Amino acid sequence: MTDNRVTRAGRHSYNTRSARIRTIRTPGGRHVAQKIKKTTKGPRCSDCKCSLPGIKHLKRSAYKNLKKRERTVSRAYGGATCAGCVKMRIVRAFLLEEQKAVKKLLADRASKK
């Protein structure tokens, strides 16, 4: 029976959220502690607050090292608003314009009578 205990790296001896470790077996047969990075919630939609698909969940400082295509989505409001909310904005704007046109048409008809 082998010994699979590990010594934590650094001075932090408690298993807190910021100091999680994973036990890894090296090719030489030793067990060593590997620090686990904390995951982030990732970018959120500005309207509905849902997670944006197609964009990696990284720390804010890590986005500067990514390519532009990995930071955004090639669409209007890409990387800031989800597709559903953009579609809703477009439809809402279209319907408002239609409503204005109908009001103008009704006003013209009323003035002719």
Backbone hydrogen bonds, N-H to C=O, Kabsch-Sander energy under -0.5 kcal/mol:
donor,donor_aa,acceptor,acceptor_aa,energy
4,N,2,T,-0.6
13,S,11,R,-0.8
16,T,14,Y,-1.8
19,A,16,T,-1.0
22,R,34,Q,-2.5
24,I,22,R,-0.6
24,I,32,V,-2.9
26,T,24,I,-0.6
26,T,30,R,-2.8
29,G,26,T,-2.1
32,V,24,I,-2.9
32,V,30,R,-0.5
34,Q,22,R,-2.5
36,I,20,R,-2.2
37,K,35,K,-0.5
45,C,50,C,-2.7
46,S,80,A,-2.0
49,K,45,C,-1.1
52,L,43,P,-2.2
55,I,52,L,-0.9
56,K,70,E,-0.8
58,L,56,K,-1.1
62,A,59,K,-1.4
63,Y,59,K,-0.7
63,Y,60,R,-0.9
65,N,62,A,-1.1
66,L,63,Y,-1.4
70,E,67,K,-1.0
71,R,67,K,-0.9
71,R,68,K,-0.7
72,T,68,K,-1.6
75,R,73,V,-2.0
78,G,75,R,-2.1
80,A,77,Y,-2.0
81,T,77,Y,-2.5
86,V,82,C,-2.0
87,K,83,A,-2.5
88,M,84,G,-2.0
89,R,85,C,-2.1
90,I,86,V,-2.3
91,V,87,K,-2.5
92,R,88,M,-2.5
93,A,89,R,-2.4
94,F,90,I,-2.3
95,L,91,V,-2.7
96,L,92,R,-2.1
97,E,93,A,-2.0
98,E,94,F,-2.3
99,Q,95,L,-2.4
100,K,96,L,-2.2
101,A,97,E,-2.2
102,V,98,E,-2.4
103,K,99,Q,-2.3
104,K,100,K,-2.3
105,L,101,A,-2.2
106,L,102,V,-2.5
107,A,103,K,-2.3
108,D,104,K,-2.2
109,R,105,L,-2.2
110,A,106,L,-2.2
111,S,107,A,-2.0
112,K,108,D,-1.5
113,K,109,R,-1.0
